[in-house]
Amino acid sequence: MPSTQLTFTNREEHRRWLATQAALPAGFRVGTTRFDFVPREAPKPAKMTLTLIALDRPTPDFAAVFTRNAFPGAPVIVGRKRLGEPRLGAIIINNKISNVCAPDGEAAAEQICAETARLLQLQPTEVLPSSTGVIGWSLPVEAMLAALPAATAGLTGGSVLPAAEGIVTTDLYPKVRCATVGAGRIVGIAKGAGMIEPNLATMLVYILTDIAVPRDTLRAMLRRVVGPSFNSISVDSDMSTSDTVALVSSGRVTGVSAAEFEQALARVCTELAEDVVRNGEGIRHVIRVHVAHAPDFDTARAIGRAVVNAPLFKCAVAGNDPNVGRLVQAIGKHTGLHAPGLDLSRLRLQMGGIEIFAGGIFRLDPQKETALVAHLRSAELYPSKPDASGVFVPPVDYPPHERCVEITVDLGAGEAAATVFGGDLTHEYVSENADYRS
Amino acid sequence: MPSTQLTFTNREEHRRWLATQAALPAGFRVGTTRFDFVPREAPKPAKMTLTLIALDRPTPDFAAVFTRNAFPGAPVIVGRKRLGEPRLGAIIINNKISNVCAPDGEAAAEQICAETARLLQLQPTEVLPSSTGVIGWSLPVEAMLAALPAATAGLTGGSVLPAAEGIVTTDLYPKVRCATVGAGRIVGIAKGAGMIEPNLATMLVYILTDIAVPRDTLRAMLRRVVGPSFNSISVDSDMSTSDTVALVSSGRVTGVSAAEFEQALARVCTELAEDVVRNGEGIRHVIRVHVAHAPDFDTARAIGRAVVNAPLFKCAVAGNDPNVGRLVQAIGKHTGLHAPGLDLSRLRLQMGGIEIFAGGIFRLDPQKETALVAHLRSAELYPSKPDASGVFVPPVDYPPHERCVEITVDLGAGEAAATVFGGDLTHEYVSENADYRS
């Protein structure tokens, strides 16, 4: 949970705040370029942005975690190999096409890396590729090679914001979070709006730091912090073939305590994960489910996920309808199917701090109903309204506030806990996804 | 798959066809009554229908299967007990309120049974209660007791259609399927529109037959036939707290082969299950996923479910968008998380008979794209259009046709197969469920 709840009343206010967060740590530069191309599979013009993150000198201290989808994209296959390389010098990211199961996809990714390396005087294996966008299409390699020099020529230090803007697809706004630890700094950017579920998502996250942390320590830390952050969110239960979280240190600042660094890293990851949900496709309510007194973390998180992935409950939240029966249905379905031994007799449920279920029965009355509706309304990000042709488009391109629908699931069955973030199921989601590719 | 694909151009045509299917087997009568009441939890007037199915004399030969949700409704708790009773004489069903986790819910269900029994001169334990509707509210017992005599007084043989109409909630139309076996008959009715997933759903199914089948045989048959029928469908992955499939024999017709009976029963169940999906809340495309050459039935069915439960793919289908990348994503997510040992290297995918994926890569071109769009369009049940206030309401109250989006997932990894039915994710679903209770 962010220590301060931010609110924004317009895009400019949000961009000004982002700019205050976006200072690049020492040793990094970013550059982007945007160009037109024609996809081979659906011959009508499209636009792609190439985003380049470059280190002033290659570093051995980098870490990455990837999707568990059984059909990983070619960049994920290449990226897993890069983890075995001695150094990383740059990350080259494209949007629009994700390069998944496309003919010669791996060769295409390697070609992009090789040309990036040549322009930056690196080894090809020192470049990490990333792609996001339509699954199944082929990268327009020739057009990308032609565009690369513009990205390298434009490399500048100062702000990570151009990269945060370059990597988006259907995101409404760029996402940047930072932390200062001693004399050093951590800055993270995220792309992610749909196909977001546990075990990462069409989510690309790049976290840059100038704080020196040895490679092995860095990798162990990243594995620990992704569990309660990026692996505890779900927009739509889909799991992308391209998810990537990369963490790179330029090593410029020494003498920072590892514990303090990890704590700050965890905070940056949790805030970015929550940003990804808040900016999730069509999300009008962020739902935060805190599962307490569970037998273990995995059970707690699984029940939280079951709640934020239950379509009927998500629809009720979208309609500001405190249909708590659907909440109990979701917990009961998960438990009946996946945790039949779990004793639910001490289950207590709260929404917005109001007790709604205890001792095996609902605790409802008209006064509570009114208060629950008010809680749901206060967490709404924007009102839903179709345009003249019946298409629902979010009217905001900034996060108006950080309030959530707050649900507490107290299992009364142990000492473990987990917090899961998800969102409602809205007309805006359907509008976005029933016609995304066209 | 129904042996004949039915089409209907208007409600009357469909009702006439239903009437031809609806003849009650010997030994059964049905009666319904509709009345107004005021729910305790949200004091504004509502309507409830009571539906009574009565046997001319109590029978020992009845079977039932229920939800696996960990919070079953009171009627399910009572129904499980009834399975231990020597005879069943009647089924009393109400819609509007599901009697789940409500204070004294079990006592309320027993009160309704007792009064039904008194009116029909049965033992209270010879009456099976069923409820569907809002979860968490309490049954209006007084109003129901007052209404019961009208239902018993109206009991008539002839047609099951009044019962099929009486049990619905948000269903667009009643669902009836029948079979003739020798001199006997099987007729089944189903209620179910939302909260539909494997392991049953807010689905109430009553199958009546005059063919004599001993209790134990009947129960074993029911367990076998629900697996590939009602437990192989999913509208929205939610699993109701009230799901019930009851099978009752009046025993009037003897001498029918058990094998022929079971085959006919399986067909009735499969057709009803498909009807439930076709009439699922907001469904504009039925998706039939046939998973072939799987190592076992459970793996095959789980992959089929993963496809029909993937929100992004469902949205693509809603938009007649052959976004096959999202199909591969769904299979890859499921396999990566739940079947990591499954070898997908021989995976072949077809949509509408067109090969779209083989040998690890997509097989797409603009001609196939056009053909895939045409296939999706031909399976559309009705066009999507919002009313003046932006609410999407299905323009049909009958099934226009029985065409499906046909997907074949050939795993090339065994000899087992499964067919799963599901639907798309539409504005109509969100409209229905973001404001269902209000």
Chai-1 contact restraints between the chains, C-beta under 6 A:
chainA,res_idxA,chainB,res_idxB,connection_type,confidence,min_distance_angstrom,max_distance_angstrom,comment,restraint_id
A,E41,B,L364,contact,1.0,0.0,6.0,A-B,restraint_1
A,R68,B,G336,contact,1.0,0.0,6.0,A-B,restraint_2
A,N69,B,G332,contact,1.0,0.0,6.0,A-B,restraint_3
A,N69,B,K333,contact,1.0,0.0,6.0,A-B,restraint_4
A,N69,B,G336,contact,1.0,0.0,6.0,A-B,restraint_5
A,A70,B,G332,contact,1.0,0.0,6.0,A-B,restraint_6
A,A70,B,T335,contact,1.0,0.0,6.0,A-B,restraint_7
A,A70,B,G336,contact,1.0,0.0,6.0,A-B,restraint_8
A,A70,B,L344,contact,1.0,0.0,6.0,A-B,restraint_9
A,F71,B,V328,contact,1.0,0.0,6.0,A-B,restraint_10
A,F71,B,G332,contact,1.0,0.0,6.0,A-B,restraint_11
A,C101,B,I361,contact,1.0,0.0,6.0,A-B,restraint_12
A,C101,B,F362,contact,1.0,0.0,6.0,A-B,restraint_13
A,P103,B,I361,contact,1.0,0.0,6.0,A-B,restraint_14
A,I135,B,G325,contact,1.0,0.0,6.0,A-B,restraint_15
A,G136,B,V324,contact,1.0,0.0,6.0,A-B,restraint_16
A,G136,B,G325,contact,1.0,0.0,6.0,A-B,restraint_17
A,G136,B,F362,contact,1.0,0.0,6.0,A-B,restraint_18
A,M195,B,L312,contact,1.0,0.0,6.0,A-B,restraint_19
A,D236,B,P311,contact,1.0,0.0,6.0,A-B,restraint_20
A,D238,B,A310,contact,1.0,0.0,6.0,A-B,restraint_21
A,D238,B,L312,contact,1.0,0.0,6.0,A-B,restraint_22
A,M239,B,K333,contact,1.0,0.0,6.0,A-B,restraint_23
A,T241,B,Q329,contact,1.0,0.0,6.0,A-B,restraint_24
A,T241,B,G332,contact,1.0,0.0,6.0,A-B,restraint_25
A,A310,B,D238,contact,1.0,0.0,6.0,A-B,restraint_26
A,P311,B,D236,contact,1.0,0.0,6.0,A-B,restraint_27
A,L312,B,M195,contact,1.0,0.0,6.0,A-B,restraint_28
A,L312,B,D238,contact,1.0,0.0,6.0,A-B,restraint_29
A,L312,B,N433,contact,1.0,0.0,6.0,A-B,restraint_30
A,C315,B,V430,contact,1.0,0.0,6.0,A-B,restraint_31
A,C315,B,N433,contact,1.0,0.0,6.0,A-B,restraint_32
A,C315,B,A434,contact,1.0,0.0,6.0,A-B,restraint_33
A,A318,B,A434,contact,1.0,0.0,6.0,A-B,restraint_34
A,G319,B,A434,contact,1.0,0.0,6.0,A-B,restraint_35
A,G319,B,D435,contact,1.0,0.0,6.0,A-B,restraint_36
A,D321,B,R437,contact,1.0,0.0,6.0,A-B,restraint_37
A,N323,B,R437,contact,1.0,0.0,6.0,A-B,restraint_38
A,G325,B,I135,contact,1.0,0.0,6.0,A-B,restraint_39
A,G325,B,G136,contact,1.0,0.0,6.0,A-B,restraint_40
A,V328,B,F71,contact,1.0,0.0,6.0,A-B,restraint_41
A,Q329,B,T241,contact,1.0,0.0,6.0,A-B,restraint_42
A,G332,B,N69,contact,1.0,0.0,6.0,A-B,restraint_43
A,G332,B,A70,contact,1.0,0.0,6.0,A-B,restraint_44
A,G332,B,F71,contact,1.0,0.0,6.0,A-B,restraint_45
A,K333,B,N69,contact,1.0,0.0,6.0,A-B,restraint_46
A,K333,B,M239,contact,1.0,0.0,6.0,A-B,restraint_47
A,T335,B,A70,contact,1.0,0.0,6.0,A-B,restraint_48
A,G336,B,R68,contact,1.0,0.0,6.0,A-B,restraint_49
A,G336,B,N69,contact,1.0,0.0,6.0,A-B,restraint_50
A,G336,B,A70,contact,1.0,0.0,6.0,A-B,restraint_51
A,L344,B,A70,contact,1.0,0.0,6.0,A-B,restraint_52
A,I361,B,C101,contact,1.0,0.0,6.0,A-B,restraint_53
A,I361,B,P103,contact,1.0,0.0,6.0,A-B,restraint_54
A,F362,B,C101,contact,1.0,0.0,6.0,A-B,restraint_55
A,F362,B,G136,contact,1.0,0.0,6.0,A-B,restraint_56
A,L364,B,E41,contact,1.0,0.0,6.0,A-B,restraint_57
A,P386,B,P386,contact,1.0,0.0,6.0,A-B,restraint_58
A,P386,B,G390,contact,1.0,0.0,6.0,A-B,restraint_59
A,G390,B,P386,contact,1.0,0.0,6.0,A-B,restraint_60
A,H427,B,H427,contact,1.0,0.0,6.0,A-B,restraint_61
A,H427,B,V430,contact,1.0,0.0,6.0,A-B,restraint_62
A,V430,B,C315,contact,1.0,0.0,6.0,A-B,restraint_63
A,V430,B,H427,contact,1.0,0.0,6.0,A-B,restraint_64
A,V430,B,V430,contact,1.0,0.0,6.0,A-B,restraint_65
A,N433,B,L312,contact,1.0,0.0,6.0,A-B,restraint_66
A,N433,B,C315,contact,1.0,0.0,6.0,A-B,restraint_67
A,A434,B,C315,contact,1.0,0.0,6.0,A-B,restraint_68
A,A434,B,A318,contact,1.0,0.0,6.0,A-B,restraint_69
A,A434,B,G319,contact,1.0,0.0,6.0,A-B,restraint_70
A,D435,B,G319,contact,1.0,0.0,6.0,A-B,restraint_71
A,R437,B,D321,contact,1.0,0.0,6.0,A-B,restraint_72
A,R437,B,N323,contact,1.0,0.0,6.0,A-B,restraint_73
